[in-house]
Amino acid sequence: MSYNQKGKLNNHWKGGSYVDAEGYVLVHTPEHPNAQANGYIRRARLTLSQHLGRPLISFEIAHHKNGDRIDDRVENLELRTASQHSAAHRLDEWNRQHPDGELRVCRTCGKVAWTTCDLEDFSFDSKSLHSRQNECKVCCNSRKMREKGKRR
């Protein structure tokens, strides 16, 4: 019996890939620098790593654009930092729960406001090239005070 054998020599070997509890496909690639201690790596991370020609850094995330965790095609994957990834998912979730408005984030401090109820907390900078680049009133006033001080 080959119960003590690892990998392909084991009777229970199923090809070296499986779907984990979170719905991601893991592939047995023990030689890859991003592989876990058991030799498995998420196929999305492996795909992006091969596409970029380098291992991913620990804080880099392979984001599935269409939300399907099994669809690991390069065109469906996007490289994000952990903070970008979590912020995007929070924003998506908020917009799903509140389809009748828009969530705004201050470009300076990150304060979040919902346009239908908290719009008065936001200042739209008319000098900005893009009107969608907005700031909360506190950051806008602070910036204006700094700009005034520089002119003197």
Contacts in CASP RR format, 6 or more apart in sequence:
PFRMAT RR
TARGET T0000
AUTHOR 0000-0000-0000
METHOD contacts of the structure
MODEL  1
MSYNQKGKLNNHWKGGSYVDAEGYVLVHTPEHPNAQANGYIRRARLTLSQ
HLGRPLISFEIAHHKNGDRIDDRVENLELRTASQHSAAHRLDEWNRQHPD
GELRVCRTCGKVAWTTCDLEDFSFDSKSLHSRQNECKVCCNSRKMREKGK
RR
1 11 0 8 1.000
2 9 0 8 1.000
2 10 0 8 1.000
2 11 0 8 1.000
3 10 0 8 1.000
3 11 0 8 1.000
3 12 0 8 1.000
5 11 0 8 1.000
7 13 0 8 1.000
7 16 0 8 1.000
7 28 0 8 1.000
8 15 0 8 1.000
15 28 0 8 1.000
16 27 0 8 1.000
16 28 0 8 1.000
17 25 0 8 1.000
17 26 0 8 1.000
17 27 0 8 1.000
17 28 0 8 1.000
17 43 0 8 1.000
18 25 0 8 1.000
18 26 0 8 1.000
19 25 0 8 1.000
19 26 0 8 1.000
19 70 0 8 1.000
20 26 0 8 1.000
22 69 0 8 1.000
23 69 0 8 1.000
23 70 0 8 1.000
24 42 0 8 1.000
24 43 0 8 1.000
24 44 0 8 1.000
24 69 0 8 1.000
24 70 0 8 1.000
25 42 0 8 1.000
25 43 0 8 1.000
25 44 0 8 1.000
25 69 0 8 1.000
25 70 0 8 1.000
25 72 0 8 1.000
26 40 0 8 1.000
26 41 0 8 1.000
26 42 0 8 1.000
26 43 0 8 1.000
27 40 0 8 1.000
27 41 0 8 1.000
27 42 0 8 1.000
27 43 0 8 1.000
27 46 0 8 1.000
28 39 0 8 1.000
28 40 0 8 1.000
29 35 0 8 1.000
29 39 0 8 1.000
29 40 0 8 1.000
29 41 0 8 1.000
29 46 0 8 1.000
30 39 0 8 1.000
32 39 0 8 1.000
32 41 0 8 1.000
32 46 0 8 1.000
32 49 0 8 1.000
32 55 0 8 1.000
33 55 0 8 1.000
34 41 0 8 1.000
34 45 0 8 1.000
34 46 0 8 1.000
34 49 0 8 1.000
34 55 0 8 1.000
34 56 0 8 1.000
35 41 0 8 1.000
42 62 0 8 1.000
43 72 0 8 1.000
44 62 0 8 1.000
44 64 0 8 1.000
44 69 0 8 1.000
44 72 0 8 1.000
44 77 0 8 1.000
45 56 0 8 1.000
45 62 0 8 1.000
47 62 0 8 1.000
47 72 0 8 1.000
47 73 0 8 1.000
47 74 0 8 1.000
47 77 0 8 1.000
48 56 0 8 1.000
48 62 0 8 1.000
48 74 0 8 1.000
48 77 0 8 1.000
48 79 0 8 1.000
49 55 0 8 1.000
49 56 0 8 1.000
51 74 0 8 1.000
51 77 0 8 1.000
52 79 0 8 1.000
56 62 0 8 1.000
56 79 0 8 1.000
59 81 0 8 1.000
59 82 0 8 1.000
60 79 0 8 1.000
60 80 0 8 1.000
60 81 0 8 1.000
60 82 0 8 1.000
61 79 0 8 1.000
61 80 0 8 1.000
61 81 0 8 1.000
61 82 0 8 1.000
61 84 0 8 1.000
61 85 0 8 1.000
62 77 0 8 1.000
62 78 0 8 1.000
62 79 0 8 1.000
63 77 0 8 1.000
63 78 0 8 1.000
63 79 0 8 1.000
63 80 0 8 1.000
63 85 0 8 1.000
63 88 0 8 1.000
64 71 0 8 1.000
64 72 0 8 1.000
64 76 0 8 1.000
64 77 0 8 1.000
65 76 0 8 1.000
65 77 0 8 1.000
65 78 0 8 1.000
66 76 0 8 1.000
68 76 0 8 1.000
80 88 0 8 1.000
91 103 0 8 1.000
91 105 0 8 1.000
94 103 0 8 1.000
94 114 0 8 1.000
95 102 0 8 1.000
95 103 0 8 1.000
98 114 0 8 1.000
98 116 0 8 1.000
100 116 0 8 1.000
101 114 0 8 1.000
101 115 0 8 1.000
101 116 0 8 1.000
102 114 0 8 1.000
102 115 0 8 1.000
102 116 0 8 1.000
103 112 0 8 1.000
103 113 0 8 1.000
103 114 0 8 1.000
103 115 0 8 1.000
104 112 0 8 1.000
104 113 0 8 1.000
104 114 0 8 1.000
104 115 0 8 1.000
104 122 0 8 1.000
104 134 0 8 1.000
105 111 0 8 1.000
105 112 0 8 1.000
106 112 0 8 1.000
106 113 0 8 1.000
106 122 0 8 1.000
106 134 0 8 1.000
106 135 0 8 1.000
106 136 0 8 1.000
106 139 0 8 1.000
107 133 0 8 1.000
107 134 0 8 1.000
107 135 0 8 1.000
107 139 0 8 1.000
108 135 0 8 1.000
108 136 0 8 1.000
108 139 0 8 1.000
108 143 0 8 1.000
109 136 0 8 1.000
109 138 0 8 1.000
109 139 0 8 1.000
110 136 0 8 1.000
111 121 0 8 1.000
111 136 0 8 1.000
111 138 0 8 1.000
111 139 0 8 1.000
113 119 0 8 1.000
113 121 0 8 1.000
113 122 0 8 1.000
113 136 0 8 1.000
115 122 0 8 1.000
121 136 0 8 1.000
121 137 0 8 1.000
122 134 0 8 1.000
122 135 0 8 1.000
122 136 0 8 1.000
122 137 0 8 1.000
123 134 0 8 1.000
123 135 0 8 1.000
123 136 0 8 1.000
123 137 0 8 1.000
123 140 0 8 1.000
123 141 0 8 1.000
124 131 0 8 1.000
124 134 0 8 1.000
125 133 0 8 1.000
125 134 0 8 1.000
125 135 0 8 1.000
125 140 0 8 1.000
128 134 0 8 1.000
135 143 0 8 1.000
END
